[in-house]
């Protein structure tokens, strides 16, 4: 897929289940409520301009904070 096709694919005209179906492939693959999530790398923003990202893992965050919300998103 070239860049123009990616832009067209990302900027869908309607925000509904049909428009999102091709990007929502993960639905149904998440662990059930109450089950431990798999560990994976995360990066936190820091105040250090020379090192703006600090790598950690989901399990390291959960060990520090039993109730944890991980928010994913993008700036576009």
Secondary structure, 3 states (H helix, E strand, C coil): CCHHHHHHHHCCCCCCHHHHCCCCCCCCCCCCCCCCCCCCEEEEECCCCCCCEEEEEHHHHHHHCCCCCCCCCCCC
